[in-house]
Structure formats: C-alpha cells, structure tokens
Amino acid sequence: MTPAIDPTPALGVQQARNLHLEAQGLLRKPAARPKRASLLAAIERMQLLQIDTIHVVARSPYLVLFSRLGAYPTDWLGDALERGEIFEAWSHEACFVPTAAFALHRAHSDCGGRAGHWADKHAARAQDAQRAGMNAVLERIRVQGPSKASDFEGTRPATSGWWGWKDEKRWLEALFARGELMVARRERFQRVYDLSERVMQRMGVERSAQAVDERAVARRLVLDSVKALGICQARWIADYYRTRPRHKNADLDELVASGELIRVDVRGWDDRAYVHRDHAGLLRRAIAGKLRATHTTLLSPFDPVVWDRARASAMFGFDYTIECYVPEPKRRYGYFVLPVLHRGALVGRLDAKAHRDEGRFEVKGIHLETGVRPDVRMTEALAVAVQACADWHETPKVTVRRSDPRPFAGELRRALQALRA
C-alpha cells in the first residue's frame, strides 16, 4: 500500500532540485540511442520548447533537446512540425508546443492572454493601419500555397535588425500572431507560413466555436506550469507561460484544497512550494532520497531550467544572465554561455563556438561557480559532456582556451585527450 503524503511534507533543496530535474527530463543520462518518439515525449514533458535563432552553437531548441536526448538527428524536430505533431505559438516566447495543447493555447490567445506581448501589439497596429497589405499577403498564400518571407520581393527594402523587417515580413508575423496564419514547416530554419485552417487540418484539430472560459484557461495554465517544473513557488508560476499577474500563495488555496496541487516546505527556501498531484509519487521518492541525479550536460541559455533568473537563483544558487543581449564591453562571461549541469547542480558556464567548416568546437572559456572544486570524477564527466556535444555538432576537435579557476583548463584538456586516446 502506498504511504500517504504528510499534510505539509518537507524536503531539502537538493531533493527539490532532483524533483525539478526529473520533471524536466534532466535527472539521468539519456538512452544511448534516442527514438523519434523520445523527441515528442521531451517536448510534451516541458510543454514548451523556446525558439531562438542564434547559432554560434546549435540553435536553442535543438540544444535543449540534445541535453535531454543525447545525439539525435536534428531533422526530427522539423519532421515533427511538418507532420503536425507540434506547432508554433507565442507562449513563454516563440515556442514549439505539442499539438495536444492546441486548444489550450488557442483559448489563451482568444481570451486576450497575450495582449501585452510585443507580437500582439505589433499585430494590432498592423491590423489598424496596414490591413490592406495583410489581406494581399493572405490572398497570395491562399492561392499559391505555403510561403516564406523571402518569397515576397518587398514593397520597400528591409533594413538591419529585428525592426528592419520588410513590410511583407511584418504582415506575415502579424497574421501569425492573430492566428490567421500558422507555420506549416521550416526551411533552413525560416518559417513557411500557410493558412491556419490548412495547417490545423493536417494537425487533426479544430478551432472551437464555444465561448472561452477564462477562469478554466487560467487554472489549466497554473496546473500545467507546476507540472512542467516539478516543484515551484507561487511567484514562479506566471513566468512559464508569461501570464499575468504573478501568483501568491493565497491564489493557490483552492487548488490545494481540491488536491490538484500539493503544498510543500523546502528547507532553506523563503516561501512554500507546490507540486502537481501527478508528481505525488516523485515527491515521495524525493523525500525518501530515491531520486538521484547522475546526468552531466550543457544547457541552452533558453532552457526552461534557467530561463527564469529568480527561479534558477533560488533553486540552484545560480545567478544567470543571457549576455548575448548585453553590449560586449559589459559581458562578464561571453556571448552565448551554456550553463553546465553536473549531477543535480549548476556548476559553471561555458562560452562556446562551433566552427563547423573546421570541424572544431571552441571552448572560449569555462567558468566554475564559486565554491566548486572539481575532482577527477567531475572533470572527466565534464570532458565527456563537452566531447559529446562537440561530436553531435560534427565538430569533434575540441579546443579549450581559458578557465576560471585558471588551472582547470589544463585539467579539462588532459581529460579530453584521454577520451581520444
């Protein structure tokens, strides 16, 4: 008989970390040979896979999946999109989302849940001032079929930067944000847009004609956020789907009373935390010390584990800023720095660049967190993780430039050489 959970169970910080990493699929080393089904399962587990186009190493969505699956073929992600197993939506930010969650995301959009986001603001401005141009783009796609922004010559030349898009690109994005167009597939990571009804038909979904129950949508987003995170404080919930306002403990009393959420204490945290009832078994195992972290890997800067700075700080003692948006003179660690996960802790950050034409993976710098003292076991695990990432990038020659502390670069080089011996 399964023992009952205490009314307010308590667990340590590391037990909470392990529960979080298990929910996110990062607690243990992945299977040696990933399967296509594993990719969809990983996205369903996270619920959101954030999209970003920076590619000094693999683009973020591919890297997030690598951290969980190991060396998988990257074309699997595009295949899943084209087959309608996942779709693109504005959520946390631009994300790939499991098709099973389509109705939720449509309802969230229909009830104005994204109204404050820049994409929705841009779409509203375009709707008011440039609807004729949007209609022309929409009609061309209706007649000629799925199209990329580059298929349109442009009524005026584009300029540099995000806001230098040509008009047709702006209109395509506005139509996408409004739900009139969806992304049918990607070609060289460029969005290929099609009429929403045609994409939805391939996905096997329909747009509901029923009125949206805003309260039910908000409740579902809270529950799904807590489930994806494994364990979290009330104030961290809103960031996952970028909902408003930030939640307080009192807002969750009803969900605790209904048994849908379990309120817990984490020793060392300054506030109560919550676990979804579907993770009650994991909570028991965490409290009993039966969730063991064994995985070492590199994370994307846009991984759900680190995309909320406050949560990463409280959960892991890891203060993380994505410095690609910081002016170069003000960067402390580098342009696209990868957090280093080792056995349930974020132990450092690695500034990397994949030189694909040279077959070389450059570690510009690796910075260990204050208080981290790498032993032989940890150094070897990090070497395996770096080499595995480099091999997956098809840049198997690894060079290590510098480290903090300084001697660690040499130790890591020797461990990498031993792998190749």
VOPAGU-2260 file (C-alpha; in pm, 1 decimal, decimal comma):
REM VOPAGU-2260
SITE   aa  ch    i         X         Y         Z
SITE  MET   A    0       0,0       0,0       0,0
SITE  THR   A    1     139,7     343,3     -97,2
SITE  PRO   A    2     201,6     558,8     211,0
SITE  ALA   A    3      13,0     887,1     228,3
SITE  ILE   A    4     192,2    1217,4     190,5
SITE  ASP   A    5     212,0    1428,7     506,1
SITE  PRO   A    6     -25,8    1728,6     510,2
SITE  THR   A    7     271,1    1961,7     452,3
SITE  PRO   A    8     569,1    1746,8     353,2
SITE  ALA   A    9     919,9    1888,7     377,8
SITE  LEU   A   10    1226,8    1819,9     167,3
SITE  GLY   A   11    1575,9    1956,0     127,8
SITE  VAL   A   12    1696,0    2186,5    -150,1
SITE  GLN   A   13    1879,9    1909,3    -333,8
SITE  GLN   A   14    1573,0    1686,3    -315,7
SITE  ALA   A   15    1371,4    1973,2    -464,5
SITE  ARG   A   16    1629,7    2017,6    -740,5
SITE  ASN   A   17    1615,4    1649,5    -823,0
SITE  LEU   A   18    1236,7    1656,7    -842,5
SITE  HIS   A   19    1256,3    1956,9   -1076,3
SITE  LEU   A   20    1517,3    1791,4   -1297,5
SITE  GLU   A   21    1321,2    1466,2   -1312,7
SITE  ALA   A   22    1011,0    1654,8   -1426,3
SITE  GLN   A   23    1220,2    1831,4   -1690,4
SITE  GLY   A   24    1389,6    1511,1   -1811,8
SITE  LEU   A   25    1739,5    1606,3   -1693,7
SITE  LEU   A   26    1797,6    1390,2   -1388,1
SITE  ARG   A   27    1960,9    1092,4   -1555,7
SITE  LYS   A   28    2175,8    1029,1   -1860,4
SITE  PRO   A   29    1958,0     970,3   -2169,9
SITE  ALA   A   30    1931,1     639,0   -2352,5
SITE  ALA   A   31    2222,7     553,7   -2579,1
SITE  ARG   A   32    2002,8     551,0   -2889,4
SITE  PRO   A   33    1719,0     804,4   -2881,4
SITE  LYS   A   34    1399,3     733,0   -3072,9
SITE  ARG   A   35    1176,6     969,7   -3264,9
SITE  ALA   A   36     906,9     922,3   -3004,4
SITE  SER   A   37    1152,4    1044,9   -2739,9
SITE  LEU   A   38    1163,6    1388,0   -2902,6
SITE  LEU   A   39     788,4    1439,2   -2881,8
SITE  ALA   A   40     783,7    1299,6   -2528,0
SITE  ALA   A   41    1051,5    1550,0   -2421,7
SITE  ILE   A   42     854,2    1842,7   -2563,7
SITE  GLU   A   43     534,5    1716,6   -2401,4
SITE  ARG   A   44     719,9    1689,8   -2070,9
SITE  MET   A   45     844,2    2050,5   -2089,8
SITE  GLN   A   46     520,7    2163,0   -2263,0
SITE  LEU   A   47     713,0    2449,1   -2426,0
SITE  LEU   A   48    1030,0    2444,9   -2636,6
SITE  GLN   A   49    1151,2    2801,4   -2682,2
SITE  ILE   A   50    1273,4    2906,7   -3027,0
SITE  ASP   A   51    1578,2    3126,9   -3081,4
SITE  THR   A   52    1780,9    3180,9   -3397,4
SITE  ILE   A   53    2131,9    3238,7   -3256,6
SITE  HIS   A   54    2356,7    2963,7   -3390,6
SITE  VAL   A   55    2714,7    3006,9   -3266,0
SITE  VAL   A   56    2641,8    2653,1   -3147,5
SITE  ALA   A   57    2324,2    2462,2   -3235,4
SITE  ARG   A   58    2013,9    2679,3   -3223,1
SITE  SER   A   59    1848,5    2670,5   -2883,2
SITE  PRO   A   60    1556,8    2430,9   -2946,3
SITE  TYR   A   61    1794,7    2170,0   -3085,1
SITE  LEU   A   62    2032,9    2212,9   -2791,9
SITE  VAL   A   63    1753,8    2188,7   -2532,5
SITE  LEU   A   64    1656,6    1855,0   -2684,0
SITE  PHE   A   65    2018,7    1736,3   -2703,1
SITE  SER   A   66    2054,3    1793,7   -2326,9
SITE  ARG   A   67    1764,3    1552,5   -2274,0
SITE  LEU   A   68    1801,9    1304,3   -2561,4
SITE  GLY   A   69    2171,3    1291,6   -2641,1
SITE  ALA   A   70    2287,5    1268,8   -3001,7
SITE  TYR   A   71    1964,0    1269,0   -3201,2
SITE  PRO   A   72    1920,7    1371,9   -3569,8
SITE  THR   A   73    1819,0    1738,6   -3571,6
SITE  ASP   A   74    1583,9    1692,3   -3866,2
SITE  TRP   A   75    1348,0    1507,1   -3630,2
SITE  LEU   A   76    1227,6    1842,7   -3494,4
SITE  GLY   A   77    1138,5    1974,6   -3839,0
SITE  ASP   A   78     971,3    1644,7   -3924,4
SITE  ALA   A   79     754,0    1666,8   -3612,3
SITE  LEU   A   80     644,6    2016,8   -3712,0
SITE  GLU   A   81     566,9    1920,0   -4070,3
SITE  ARG   A   82     371,4    1611,9   -3959,1
SITE  GLY   A   83     160,7    1824,4   -3725,9
SITE  GLU   A   84     278,4    1660,4   -3401,9
SITE  ILE   A   85     387,4    2002,1   -3274,0
SITE  PHE   A   86     304,5    2357,2   -3376,6
SITE  GLU   A   87     447,2    2706,1   -3328,0
SITE  ALA   A   88     284,7    2957,1   -3095,6
SITE  TRP   A   89     356,6    3263,9   -2889,8
SITE  SER   A   90     363,9    3142,1   -2530,7
SITE  HIS   A   91     657,9    3194,0   -2293,8
SITE  GLU   A   92     804,6    3346,9   -2609,1
SITE  ALA   A   93     804,5    3192,7   -2957,2
SITE  CYS   A   94     780,4    2820,6   -2885,0
SITE  PHE   A   95     721,1    2476,6   -3031,6
SITE  VAL   A   96     422,5    2327,6   -2849,5
SITE  PRO   A   97     270,7    1975,2   -2851,8
SITE  THR   A   98     -41,1    1952,5   -3068,1
SITE  ALA   A   99    -225,8    1803,7   -2770,1
SITE  ALA   A  100    -212,2    2152,7   -2614,5
SITE  PHE   A  101    -352,0    2332,9   -2920,5
SITE  ALA   A  102    -695,4    2403,3   -2772,3
SITE  LEU   A  103    -542,6    2550,0   -2456,0
SITE  HIS   A  104    -315,7    2786,0   -2647,4
SITE  ARG   A  105    -593,3    2896,1   -2880,9
SITE  ALA   A  106    -819,9    2962,4   -2584,3
SITE  HIS   A  107    -543,9    3156,4   -2406,5
SITE  SER   A  108    -497,8    3371,2   -2715,4
SITE  ASP   A  109    -871,3    3416,8   -2773,0
SITE  CYS   A  110    -924,8    3545,4   -2420,1
SITE  GLY   A  111    -651,4    3804,8   -2462,0
SITE  GLY   A  112    -385,7    3623,0   -2262,3
SITE  ARG   A  113    -107,1    3750,2   -2489,5
SITE  ALA   A  114    -242,3    4103,3   -2533,5
SITE  GLY   A  115      51,5    4268,2   -2358,0
SITE  HIS   A  116     319,6    4095,1   -2562,9
SITE  TRP   A  117     510,7    4287,0   -2832,3
SITE  ALA   A  118     397,5    4045,5   -3106,0
SITE  ASP   A  119      31,0    4107,0   -3025,9
SITE  LYS   A  120      89,0    4481,2   -3001,2
SITE  HIS   A  121     259,5    4476,0   -3342,2
SITE  ALA   A  122     -27,1    4271,6   -3487,4
SITE  ALA   A  123    -284,6    4517,3   -3350,3
SITE  ARG   A  124    -100,1    4814,4   -3502,9
SITE  ALA   A  125     -71,6    4638,9   -3837,7
SITE  GLN   A  126    -440,1    4543,6   -3828,0
SITE  ASP   A  127    -537,9    4906,9   -3775,1
SITE  ALA   A  128    -300,8    5069,5   -4023,5
SITE  GLN   A  129    -196,7    4809,6   -4281,5
SITE  ARG   A  130    -481,2    4562,6   -4318,3
SITE  ALA   A  131    -486,4    4600,9   -4696,5
SITE  GLY   A  132    -128,1    4477,8   -4719,2
SITE  MET   A  133    -202,1    4192,8   -4480,6
SITE  ASN   A  134    -500,1    4091,7   -4694,3
SITE  ALA   A  135    -282,9    4086,5   -5006,0
SITE  VAL   A  136     -28,5    3857,6   -4838,1
SITE  LEU   A  137    -306,3    3633,8   -4708,6
SITE  GLU   A  138    -466,8    3604,7   -5052,0
SITE  ARG   A  139    -137,1    3516,5   -5219,0
SITE  ILE   A  140     -82,6    3231,8   -4973,0
SITE  ARG   A  141    -441,9    3120,8   -5020,0
SITE  VAL   A  142    -385,0    3093,9   -5397,3
SITE  GLN   A  143     -18,3    2996,9   -5426,4
SITE  GLY   A  144      24,9    2791,7   -5111,3
SITE  PRO   A  145     274,1    2796,8   -4820,6
SITE  SER   A  146     529,2    3077,6   -4844,0
SITE  LYS   A  147     837,0    3216,6   -4671,0
SITE  ALA   A  148     904,1    3585,0   -4612,4
SITE  SER   A  149    1184,2    3560,0   -4871,1
SITE  ASP   A  150     927,1    3459,6   -5135,5
SITE  PHE   A  151     796,3    3816,7   -5129,0
SITE  GLU   A  152    1003,4    4077,1   -5311,5
SITE  GLY   A  153     906,7    4354,1   -5073,2
SITE  THR   A  154     735,6    4685,8   -5131,5
SITE  ARG   A  155    1037,2    4862,3   -4979,3
SITE  PRO   A  156    1385,0    4739,6   -4883,8
SITE  ALA   A  157    1443,8    4593,9   -4542,2
SITE  THR   A  158    1697,4    4740,6   -4303,1
SITE  SER   A  159    1909,6    4563,0   -4044,9
SITE  GLY   A  160    1780,5    4435,4   -3710,9
SITE  TRP   A  161    1455,6    4283,1   -3592,4
SITE  TRP   A  162    1258,2    4600,6   -3654,1
SITE  GLY   A  163    1405,2    4643,2   -4003,6
SITE  TRP   A  164    1179,8    4374,9   -4148,8
SITE  LYS   A  165    1027,0    4445,8   -4485,5
SITE  ASP   A  166     653,5    4511,3   -4481,1
SITE  GLU   A  167     562,3    4162,4   -4600,4
SITE  LYS   A  168     755,9    4002,2   -4314,6
SITE  ARG   A  169     578,4    4231,1   -4067,6
SITE  TRP   A  170     242,8    4138,4   -4216,4
SITE  LEU   A  171     321,7    3766,4   -4210,1
SITE  GLU   A  172     418,0    3790,0   -3843,0
SITE  ALA   A  173     106,2    3994,5   -3764,8
SITE  LEU   A  174    -114,6    3735,5   -3935,9
SITE  PHE   A  175      66,3    3461,7   -3743,3
SITE  ALA   A  176      16,8    3641,7   -3409,8
SITE  ARG   A  177    -354,1    3691,8   -3490,5
SITE  GLY   A  178    -397,4    3322,4   -3571,2
SITE  GLU   A  179    -485,0    3372,1   -3938,3
SITE  LEU   A  180    -160,6    3205,7   -4048,8
SITE  MET   A  181      34,8    2922,3   -3889,1
SITE  VAL   A  182     378,9    2777,6   -3952,9
SITE  ALA   A  183     349,7    2477,8   -4184,0
SITE  ARG   A  184     718,7    2386,3   -4170,0
SITE  ARG   A  185    1063,8    2542,4   -4163,3
SITE  GLU   A  186    1321,7    2557,1   -4440,4
SITE  ARG   A  187    1675,8    2638,7   -4326,6
SITE  PHE   A  188    1500,8    2748,3   -4010,0
SITE  GLN   A  189    1290,9    3005,8   -4198,0
SITE  ARG   A  190     920,9    2994,2   -4120,6
SITE  VAL   A  191     697,3    2870,9   -4401,8
SITE  TYR   A  192     350,1    3016,0   -4343,7
SITE  ASP   A  193      17,7    2871,7   -4452,7
SITE  LEU   A  194    -349,1    2935,0   -4384,4
SITE  SER   A  195    -434,0    2825,7   -4031,5
SITE  GLU   A  196    -722,0    2607,6   -4145,5
SITE  ARG   A  197    -491,9    2405,8   -4372,6
SITE  VAL   A  198    -228,9    2356,0   -4101,3
SITE  MET   A  199    -496,5    2267,0   -3846,0
SITE  GLN   A  200    -642,5    2010,4   -4083,0
SITE  ARG   A  201    -306,9    1836,2   -4104,2
SITE  MET   A  202    -276,6    1852,3   -3725,4
SITE  GLY   A  203    -621,6    1698,6   -3688,2
SITE  VAL   A  204    -754,6    1981,1   -3470,0
SITE  GLU   A  205   -1039,9    2226,7   -3495,9
SITE  ARG   A  206   -1095,1    2575,2   -3365,8
SITE  SER   A  207   -1370,8    2559,0   -3106,7
SITE  ALA   A  208   -1677,4    2772,6   -3163,2
SITE  GLN   A  209   -1758,9    2768,1   -2792,2
SITE  ALA   A  210   -1706,8    3069,3   -2568,5
SITE  VAL   A  211   -1375,0    3069,3   -2384,9
SITE  ASP   A  212   -1392,2    3009,7   -2010,2
SITE  GLU   A  213   -1111,8    3242,1   -1895,8
SITE  ARG   A  214   -1112,1    3102,8   -1542,4
SITE  ALA   A  215   -1071,1    2745,4   -1669,7
SITE  VAL   A  216    -787,4    2852,9   -1901,0
SITE  ALA   A  217    -606,6    3032,0   -1618,1
SITE  ARG   A  218    -649,0    2728,2   -1390,3
SITE  ARG   A  219    -509,8    2492,8   -1653,6
SITE  LEU   A  220    -207,3    2714,3   -1718,0
SITE  VAL   A  221    -124,5    2718,6   -1347,5
SITE  LEU   A  222    -151,1    2341,0   -1319,4
SITE  ASP   A  223      48,0    2277,2   -1636,8
SITE  SER   A  224     322,0    2517,1   -1525,0
SITE  VAL   A  225     359,9    2346,1   -1188,0
SITE  LYS   A  226     361,2    2003,7   -1352,7
SITE  ALA   A  227     628,9    2102,1   -1605,6
SITE  LEU   A  228     850,4    2248,4   -1333,0
SITE  GLY   A  229     804,1    1957,1   -1094,5
SITE  ILE   A  230     819,5    2184,3    -791,5
SITE  CYS   A  231     792,4    2561,0    -774,9
SITE  GLN   A  232     698,7    2860,6    -566,0
SITE  ALA   A  233     379,7    3051,1    -642,1
SITE  ARG   A  234     568,9    3356,2    -769,7
SITE  TRP   A  235     749,8    3149,3   -1035,6
SITE  ILE   A  236     436,4    3010,7   -1199,4
SITE  ALA   A  237     337,8    3307,4   -1417,8
SITE  ASP   A  238     671,9    3317,2   -1599,6
SITE  TYR   A  239     632,6    2974,4   -1757,0
SITE  TYR   A  240     351,5    3080,1   -1990,7
SITE  ARG   A  241     411,1    3453,6   -1932,7
SITE  THR   A  242      69,0    3504,8   -1775,3
SITE  ARG   A  243     -41,7    3789,8   -1550,9
SITE  PRO   A  244     -46,1    3872,5   -1265,8
SITE  ARG   A  245     219,3    3696,8   -1059,2
SITE  HIS   A  246      59,0    3444,1    -824,5
SITE  LYS   A  247      58,5    3445,2    -446,6
SITE  ASN   A  248      11,1    3151,7    -210,0
SITE  ALA   A  249    -348,9    3252,8    -139,2
SITE  ASP   A  250    -427,7    3225,3    -511,6
SITE  LEU   A  251    -349,3    2854,1    -495,8
SITE  ASP   A  252    -551,9    2766,9    -186,6
SITE  GLU   A  253    -841,9    2634,1    -394,6
SITE  LEU   A  254    -614,4    2405,7    -598,7
SITE  VAL   A  255    -454,1    2274,9    -279,6
SITE  ALA   A  256    -795,7    2215,4    -122,8
SITE  SER   A  257    -910,7    2021,7    -431,4
SITE  GLY   A  258    -598,7    1805,3    -418,0
SITE  GLU   A  259    -473,7    1918,0    -758,3
SITE  LEU   A  260    -168,9    2080,1    -601,5
SITE  ILE   A  261      34,0    1965,1    -300,7
SITE  ARG   A  262     180,5    2239,1     -81,8
SITE  VAL   A  263     528,5    2156,9      48,5
SITE  ASP   A  264     809,7    2311,8     250,4
SITE  VAL   A  265    1162,7    2320,7     114,6
SITE  ARG   A  266    1425,0    2372,6     383,5
SITE  GLY   A  267    1622,5    2685,5     304,5
SITE  TRP   A  268    1358,4    2842,8      77,6
SITE  ASP   A  269    1186,6    3158,9     196,3
SITE  ASP   A  270     841,1    3052,0      76,6
SITE  ARG   A  271     617,2    2749,5      35,6
SITE  ALA   A  272     636,4    2543,5    -282,5
SITE  TYR   A  273     388,7    2337,5    -486,8
SITE  VAL   A  274     387,1    2000,2    -659,7
SITE  HIS   A  275     126,1    1875,5    -908,5
SITE  ARG   A  276     -72,5    1577,1    -787,0
SITE  ASP   A  277      51,9    1374,0   -1086,3
SITE  HIS   A  278     400,3    1402,4    -932,0
SITE  ALA   A  279     294,1    1274,6    -589,2
SITE  GLY   A  280     493,6     957,3    -646,0
SITE  LEU   A  281     803,6    1155,6    -743,0
SITE  LEU   A  282     757,5    1369,8    -432,4
SITE  ARG   A  283     759,7    1059,9    -212,9
SITE  ARG   A  284    1073,6     933,1    -384,7
SITE  ALA   A  285    1241,9    1271,6    -349,6
SITE  ILE   A  286    1164,5    1288,8      22,5
SITE  ALA   A  287    1298,9     934,4      64,2
SITE  GLY   A  288    1618,9    1028,5    -118,0
SITE  LYS   A  289    1543,3     792,5    -405,8
SITE  LEU   A  290    1577,8    1047,9    -685,9
SITE  ARG   A  291    1947,7    1052,5    -772,3
SITE  ALA   A  292    2098,1    1298,9   -1017,0
SITE  THR   A  293    2354,4    1134,6   -1246,1
SITE  HIS   A  294    2341,6    1346,7   -1563,6
SITE  THR   A  295    2614,0    1587,6   -1678,5
SITE  THR   A  296    2539,0    1805,2   -1980,8
SITE  LEU   A  297    2547,3    2153,6   -2131,5
SITE  LEU   A  298    2225,0    2354,7   -2129,2
SITE  SER   A  299    2095,2    2616,3   -2369,1
SITE  PRO   A  300    2063,0    2971,1   -2233,1
SITE  PHE   A  301    1693,3    2932,7   -2322,9
SITE  ASP   A  302    1642,8    2603,7   -2138,2
SITE  PRO   A  303    1337,8    2608,3   -1908,4
SITE  VAL   A  304    1567,6    2523,7   -1616,8
SITE  VAL   A  305    1740,4    2863,9   -1639,9
SITE  TRP   A  306    1504,3    3092,1   -1832,4
SITE  ASP   A  307    1362,6    3237,3   -1506,7
SITE  ARG   A  308    1655,4    3410,1   -1335,9
SITE  ALA   A  309    1485,9    3427,6    -993,3
SITE  ARG   A  310    1395,4    3059,1   -1001,5
SITE  ALA   A  311    1744,3    2949,6   -1110,4
SITE  SER   A  312    1892,0    3156,4    -829,4
SITE  ALA   A  313    1664,3    3010,6    -560,7
SITE  MET   A  314    1670,5    2654,7    -695,0
SITE  PHE   A  315    2039,7    2624,0    -781,1
SITE  GLY   A  316    2211,8    2929,6    -635,6
SITE  PHE   A  317    2291,3    3017,0    -997,6
SITE  ASP   A  318    2272,0    3383,3   -1099,7
SITE  TYR   A  319    2236,6    3374,9   -1477,1
SITE  THR   A  320    2203,8    3648,8   -1736,8
SITE  ILE   A  321    2185,7    3581,2   -2110,8
SITE  GLU   A  322    2466,5    3808,6   -2224,0
SITE  CYS   A  323    2407,4    3795,3   -2599,8
SITE  TYR   A  324    2173,1    4090,3   -2542,3
SITE  VAL   A  325    2433,2    4274,9   -2333,2
SITE  PRO   A  326    2680,9    4514,8   -2503,2
SITE  GLU   A  327    3013,8    4337,4   -2546,8
SITE  PRO   A  328    3213,1    4561,8   -2307,4
SITE  LYS   A  329    2966,3    4476,7   -2030,7
SITE  ARG   A  330    2972,7    4098,8   -2078,2
SITE  ARG   A  331    3124,6    3904,3   -1794,2
SITE  TYR   A  332    3126,0    3550,0   -1930,5
SITE  GLY   A  333    3063,5    3565,2   -2307,4
SITE  TYR   A  334    2813,9    3598,1   -2589,9
SITE  PHE   A  335    2626,7    3265,2   -2576,1
SITE  VAL   A  336    2717,8    3098,3   -2249,3
SITE  LEU   A  337    2593,9    2746,0   -2176,5
SITE  PRO   A  338    2511,7    2656,2   -1814,5
SITE  VAL   A  339    2685,8    2336,5   -1705,0
SITE  LEU   A  340    2466,4    2081,1   -1526,4
SITE  HIS   A  341    2650,6    1819,0   -1322,8
SITE  ARG   A  342    2473,2    1564,4   -1104,2
SITE  GLY   A  343    2190,7    1788,8    -991,5
SITE  ALA   A  344    2385,2    2115,2    -964,2
SITE  LEU   A  345    2467,4    2402,3   -1196,9
SITE  VAL   A  346    2843,2    2407,5   -1150,2
SITE  GLY   A  347    2959,5    2651,2   -1415,6
SITE  ARG   A  348    2908,3    2817,1   -1751,5
SITE  LEU   A  349    3081,1    2752,2   -2080,8
SITE  ASP   A  350    3134,6    3004,9   -2361,8
SITE  ALA   A  351    3147,3    2801,6   -2683,7
SITE  LYS   A  352    3150,8    2835,4   -3059,8
SITE  ALA   A  353    3112,0    2557,1   -3316,3
SITE  HIS   A  354    3341,0    2618,3   -3614,5
SITE  ARG   A  355    3155,3    2386,4   -3849,0
SITE  ASP   A  356    3373,6    2440,7   -4155,3
SITE  GLU   A  357    3682,3    2346,0   -3949,6
SITE  GLY   A  358    3521,6    2060,5   -3755,9
SITE  ARG   A  359    3629,0    2237,3   -3436,7
SITE  PHE   A  360    3439,0    2306,2   -3114,0
SITE  GLU   A  361    3597,9    2600,7   -2937,2
SITE  VAL   A  362    3559,7    2642,3   -2562,5
SITE  LYS   A  363    3645,4    3008,8   -2533,4
SITE  GLY   A  364    3614,0    2991,4   -2160,0
SITE  ILE   A  365    3472,0    2774,9   -1884,2
SITE  HIS   A  366    3389,8    2942,2   -1553,8
SITE  LEU   A  367    3320,0    2729,5   -1248,2
SITE  GLU   A  368    3086,6    2861,6    -980,7
SITE  THR   A  369    3229,8    2997,7    -657,6
SITE  GLY   A  370    3295,5    2711,4    -419,6
SITE  VAL   A  371    3300,5    2441,0    -689,4
SITE  ARG   A  372    3617,7    2233,7    -653,3
SITE  PRO   A  373    3640,1    1988,7    -942,2
SITE  ASP   A  374    3772,4    1644,5    -858,0
SITE  VAL   A  375    3881,8    1384,5   -1113,6
SITE  ARG   A  376    3532,1    1238,4   -1141,9
SITE  MET   A  377    3374,9    1575,6   -1214,3
SITE  THR   A  378    3644,2    1677,2   -1463,7
SITE  GLU   A  379    3604,7    1351,1   -1653,3
SITE  ALA   A  380    3225,7    1389,6   -1658,7
SITE  LEU   A  381    3255,1    1743,7   -1794,8
SITE  ALA   A  382    3502,1    1626,5   -2060,0
SITE  VAL   A  383    3258,1    1355,6   -2170,9
SITE  ALA   A  384    2974,3    1610,2   -2184,9
SITE  VAL   A  385    3175,8    1863,4   -2386,8
SITE  GLN   A  386    3304,5    1598,4   -2628,7
SITE  ALA   A  387    2955,7    1452,8   -2675,8
SITE  CYS   A  388    2820,0    1797,6   -2757,3
SITE  ALA   A  389    3107,9    1862,7   -2997,6
SITE  ASP   A  390    3058,7    1527,5   -3173,0
SITE  TRP   A  391    2687,1    1597,1   -3213,8
SITE  HIS   A  392    2774,6    1931,1   -3374,6
SITE  GLU   A  393    3009,1    1740,8   -3612,4
SITE  THR   A  394    3294,9    1949,6   -3473,0
SITE  PRO   A  395    3484,7    1673,7   -3289,3
SITE  LYS   A  396    3813,0    1863,5   -3242,0
SITE  VAL   A  397    3777,1    2042,8   -2906,8
SITE  THR   A  398    3998,3    2334,7   -2808,1
SITE  VAL   A  399    3990,3    2485,9   -2459,5
SITE  ARG   A  400    4118,0    2842,6   -2433,6
SITE  ARG   A  401    4086,9    2950,9   -2072,5
SITE  SER   A  402    3911,9    2878,7   -1746,9
SITE  ASP   A  403    3830,9    3020,2   -1408,6
SITE  PRO   A  404    3997,3    2892,8   -1197,7
SITE  ARG   A  405    4292,4    2907,2   -1438,8
SITE  PRO   A  406    4437,2    2556,6   -1377,0
SITE  PHE   A  407    4108,8    2388,6   -1469,1
SITE  ALA   A  408    4158,8    2449,3   -1844,1
SITE  GLY   A  409    4463,6    2223,2   -1839,4
SITE  GLU   A  410    4282,5    1957,2   -1639,5
SITE  LEU   A  411    3992,8    1962,1   -1884,4
SITE  ARG   A  412    4229,4    1943,3   -2184,2
SITE  ARG   A  413    4401,2    1636,7   -2036,2
SITE  ALA   A  414    4064,7    1468,9   -1969,2
SITE  LEU   A  415    3956,7    1536,4   -2329,1
SITE  GLN   A  416    4286,1    1397,1   -2462,2
SITE  ALA   A  417    4233,2    1083,0   -2254,0
SITE  LEU   A  418    3893,6    1033,4   -2418,4
SITE  ARG   A  419    4054,5    1043,6   -2762,9
SITE  ALA   A  420    4347,8     819,8   -2669,5
